[in-house]
Amino acid sequence: MTEPLILEPAHPADACVIWLHGLGANRYDFQSVAEYLQQRLPSTRFVLPQAPTQPVTINGGWAMPSWYDIIALTAKRDIDENQLERSSQTVVALIEAQRALGIDPGRIVLAGFSQGGAVVLHSAFLRWRGPLGGVLALSTYAPTFPDQLSLSDDQRACPVLCLHGRDDDVVLPAMGRAAYECLAASGADVTWKDYPMRHEVRPEQIQDIAQWLGKRLG
């Protein structure tokens, strides 16, 4: 497995953001964003893992970086849940690795774009039961969420920021809203914000992320 890209901060690390890229991208996809945010957060380490390269059914079976196979573009997506589970185990292992390096899990934020965001939501609310510093869910959805989540006190206390493009035609806004509404109904500390954009990241969104992270890790 390819090692994550790790961006060490200017000051000794006392916080960490683990950021997962989307389908077909790689660990360098959010490097420039992470470097920009790190200027605002000089004691925060950024860990950018790399998805394994494997066939993706909806893309003609071509092998590409993917956290899990997407079998059909149904409303919730027909996916290979075993592959998503393995990716989630990778995320949990990264959290544990940061804790072993002395980072309090309450100062670890999970972030993910699109398919990476689905893994992050699964990891934070279906696998990791302890404290987290927050979750950033960018242009994503939650294909493994049940109708009602059973959250621990730590999970309910974990702040979640869901960001989505109003014109997203890859992950429809309704899919992102469904994840947000499930979290809200389950008592999570979740906020929704959308933007006049498609399946992408915009500068004004990065500014909102910087402000949100600053409040939690600054």
Wavefront OBJ file of the C-alpha trace (Angstrom):
o trace
v 0.000 0.000 0.000
v 1.259 3.479 -0.877
v 2.294 5.486 2.148
v 0.309 8.656 2.918
v 1.679 12.062 2.043
v 2.476 13.678 5.391
v 2.879 17.452 5.699
v 4.627 18.322 8.934
v 3.817 21.718 10.463
v 6.251 24.539 11.221
v 5.713 24.062 14.963
v 5.561 20.792 16.930
v 2.360 19.007 15.951
v -0.489 19.071 18.469
v -3.324 18.416 15.981
v -3.885 16.482 12.756
v -6.161 16.535 9.711
v -6.529 13.250 7.807
v -7.860 14.134 4.340
v -9.094 11.561 1.794
v -9.213 12.344 -1.929
v -11.994 11.414 -4.340
v -12.394 8.684 -6.956
v -9.633 8.645 -9.578
v -7.508 11.227 -7.776
v -4.456 10.684 -5.571
v -2.800 11.760 -2.343
v -1.477 14.935 -3.967
v -4.940 16.165 -4.970
v -5.424 18.309 -1.846
v -1.756 19.024 -1.160
v -1.991 22.704 -2.127
v -5.148 23.110 -0.023
v -3.450 21.457 2.941
v -0.363 23.658 2.555
v -2.548 26.763 2.500
v -4.484 25.672 5.581
v -1.276 24.784 7.380
v -0.178 28.412 7.113
v -3.186 29.211 9.315
v -2.613 26.158 11.517
v 1.164 26.048 12.109
v 0.973 23.202 14.636
v -1.352 20.920 12.622
v -0.033 17.900 10.728
v -1.838 16.953 7.501
v -1.999 13.286 6.490
v -3.143 12.641 2.904
v -3.593 8.893 2.288
v -3.656 7.201 -1.111
v -6.529 4.960 -2.205
v -5.579 1.580 -3.703
v -5.762 1.192 -7.473
v -8.553 -1.243 -8.328
v -11.254 -1.786 -10.975
v -14.333 0.459 -10.855
v -17.410 -1.125 -12.415
v -19.210 2.071 -13.441
v -16.067 3.203 -15.296
v -15.961 0.150 -17.515
v -13.925 -1.861 -15.054
v -10.861 0.330 -15.510
v -8.459 0.257 -12.581
v -7.987 3.602 -10.856
v -7.446 4.967 -7.349
v -10.657 4.190 -5.496
v -11.656 3.666 -1.898
v -14.311 1.174 -3.028
v -15.974 -0.113 -6.177
v -19.141 1.618 -7.376
v -21.276 -1.022 -9.052
v -24.281 1.053 -10.115
v -25.389 4.693 -9.926
v -28.496 4.068 -7.858
v -29.918 6.747 -5.567
v -27.719 5.638 -2.621
v -25.087 4.001 -4.885
v -24.625 0.249 -5.197
v -21.116 -0.220 -3.805
v -18.690 -2.871 -2.602
v -19.163 -2.418 1.136
v -16.307 -4.793 1.983
v -13.883 -2.522 0.138
v -15.302 0.535 1.903
v -14.861 -1.277 5.205
v -11.205 -1.954 4.418
v -10.715 1.714 3.575
v -12.401 2.634 6.847
v -9.990 0.350 8.707
v -7.159 2.299 7.075
v -8.610 5.542 8.445
v -8.970 4.101 11.949
v -5.360 2.877 11.755
v -4.254 6.395 10.801
v -6.101 7.829 13.811
v -4.401 5.291 16.057
v -1.024 6.096 14.522
v -1.484 9.782 15.298
v -2.552 8.970 18.835
v 0.634 6.901 19.210
v 2.575 10.005 18.144
v 1.000 11.960 20.984
v -1.949 13.635 19.221
v -5.150 13.676 21.256
v -7.962 12.161 19.102
v -10.052 15.161 20.162
v -7.682 17.213 17.998
v -7.850 14.934 14.953
v -10.163 15.983 12.120
v -11.267 13.612 9.355
v -11.887 15.231 5.968
v -12.917 13.704 2.665
v -14.060 14.740 -0.784
v -16.713 12.746 -2.662
v -15.873 9.032 -2.333
v -13.278 9.893 0.297
v -15.959 11.708 2.247
v -18.158 8.604 2.237
v -15.306 6.657 3.850
v -14.813 9.427 6.409
v -18.504 9.468 7.373
v -18.542 5.676 7.686
v -15.369 5.746 9.791
v -16.453 8.565 12.116
v -20.015 7.423 12.778
v -20.081 3.662 12.240
v -16.597 2.549 13.325
v -14.737 5.033 15.550
v -16.631 5.473 18.812
v -14.213 7.751 20.655
v -13.655 11.505 20.498
v -12.706 13.330 17.309
v -11.921 16.965 16.644
v -14.373 17.130 13.753
v -15.463 15.847 10.356
v -15.352 17.717 7.041
v -17.680 16.143 4.464
v -17.100 17.715 1.035
v -19.451 17.011 -1.885
v -20.169 13.574 -0.489
v -22.826 11.131 0.659
v -23.264 8.268 3.128
v -24.086 5.024 1.295
v -23.736 2.929 4.464
v -25.807 5.041 6.845
v -28.928 3.309 8.182
v -32.151 5.286 8.573
v -31.195 6.047 12.179
v -27.697 6.215 13.620
v -26.944 5.088 17.159
v -24.299 7.580 18.249
v -22.046 7.591 21.303
v -21.736 10.744 23.387
v -18.372 11.422 21.719
v -19.909 11.039 18.261
v -22.746 13.440 19.084
v -20.184 15.963 20.337
v -18.081 15.723 17.162
v -18.699 18.806 14.976
v -19.480 18.011 11.346
v -19.388 20.457 8.435
v -21.150 19.268 5.266
v -20.259 21.334 2.173
v -21.844 20.746 -1.236
v -22.295 22.343 -4.640
v -25.852 23.272 -5.519
v -25.155 22.306 -9.157
v -23.296 19.064 -8.395
v -24.278 16.520 -11.059
v -21.905 13.769 -9.829
v -23.015 13.496 -6.209
v -26.428 15.120 -6.273
v -27.138 17.674 -3.534
v -30.015 15.487 -2.336
v -27.517 12.729 -1.542
v -25.461 15.090 0.583
v -28.574 16.447 2.293
v -29.688 12.893 3.125
v -26.413 12.304 5.001
v -26.736 15.657 6.774
v -30.358 15.008 7.762
v -29.530 11.529 9.071
v -26.785 12.989 11.268
v -29.023 15.819 12.463
v -31.876 13.436 13.310
v -29.426 11.294 15.274
v -28.352 14.207 17.466
v -25.025 15.008 15.793
v -23.539 18.510 15.886
v -23.821 19.000 12.114
v -23.897 22.081 9.853
v -24.842 22.251 6.165
v -23.605 24.836 3.682
v -23.916 24.842 -0.092
v -22.304 26.892 -2.839
v -23.028 27.903 -6.461
v -20.680 25.248 -7.852
v -20.577 21.749 -9.302
v -18.491 18.755 -8.116
v -15.448 20.784 -7.148
v -13.784 22.920 -4.499
v -13.921 26.723 -4.646
v -11.757 29.384 -2.939
v -14.665 30.687 -0.843
v -15.205 27.142 0.409
v -11.553 26.869 1.428
v -11.928 30.108 3.393
v -14.911 28.643 5.250
v -12.924 25.473 5.972
v -9.973 27.529 7.245
v -12.243 29.436 9.621
v -13.962 26.257 10.814
v -10.658 24.439 11.398
v -9.178 27.481 13.114
v -11.937 27.428 15.726
v -11.262 23.781 16.501
v -7.525 23.330 16.053
v -6.110 26.846 16.302
l 1 2 3 4 5 6 7 8 9 10 11 12 13 14 15 16 17 18 19 20 21 22 23 24 25 26 27 28 29 30 31 32 33 34 35 36 37 38 39 40 41 42 43 44 45 46 47 48 49 50 51 52 53 54 55 56 57 58 59 60 61 62 63 64 65 66 67 68 69 70 71 72 73 74 75 76 77 78 79 80 81 82 83 84 85 86 87 88 89 90 91 92 93 94 95 96 97 98 99 100 101 102 103 104 105 106 107 108 109 110 111 112 113 114 115 116 117 118 119 120 121 122 123 124 125 126 127 128 129 130 131 132 133 134 135 136 137 138 139 140 141 142 143 144 145 146 147 148 149 150 151 152 153 154 155 156 157 158 159 160 161 162 163 164 165 166 167 168 169 170 171 172 173 174 175 176 177 178 179 180 181 182 183 184 185 186 187 188 189 190 191 192 193 194 195 196 197 198 199 200 201 202 203 204 205 206 207 208 209 210 211 212 213 214 215 216 217 218
